[in-house]
Amino acid sequence: MKSITKQKPFDEIEEQLEGLDRIYIIGCGTCATMTRTGGWDQVLSMKEHLQEHGKMVTGWTVIPTACDEMTETSLKENDDAIRNSNGIVVMSCALGVHKVSCYMDKPVVPALDTLFIGLEDEPGNFQEVCAQCGQCVLGQTAGICPLTACHKGLLNGPCGGTNKGKCEVDITKDCAWTLIYRRLEAQGRLDLMRKYQPPKNYQVAPRPRLVRIA
């Protein structure tokens, strides 16, 4: 499972860096490297871009996994270059940005937008499979999440626009509920299609979410 990211427009990054002229850059060696948004090549490209726009880059690093405890260790190893900066650019998912900010008394600017948590179904192709909504219905939908697989997030069957098993929003995509129907049919569990799913309770896991394991 990977955090899928894309780089922000540089204009947006530059706007967030207004007033900051000495920048330290942090990339991520796991998800952002795999999606080619925050690995060594992208970090060096960002360095060049910042320098072309008048910023001094005091240093850079790619943390093995920016969202885990290696973050603190890596930051300590690069303390001098970080201390010489007045702003940090982080090329990782939002979790990595948050983690870095926990150890910083300087502005931390995300260079990426986090799109979703996904699985790689074939090399270089990532598919969103879970919205982490706190109300899992996979037991009733044969392991296919209608919240993420359906463009409209419908929980009780297809809309009126499905045509020959394809989605009306994206005709190249299979209708999620057609896939659910076929899988339930193969399992001999079509009776589950008649079970009503109540409207999603978005308060089941109120934000900010917190779980304590006793």
Secondary structure, DSSP 8 states (H G I E B T S, - for coil): -EEEEEE--HHHHHHHTTT--EEEEEEESSHHHHTTSSSHHHHHHHHHHHHHTT-EEEEEEEESSTTSTHHHHHHHHTHHHHHT-SEEEEES-HHHHHHHHHT-SS-EEE-EEEEEEEEEEETTEEEE-----S---TTTTTT--HHHHSTT--SSS--TT-BTTB-SS-TTSB-HHHHHHHHHHHHT-GGGGGS------TTSS-SS------
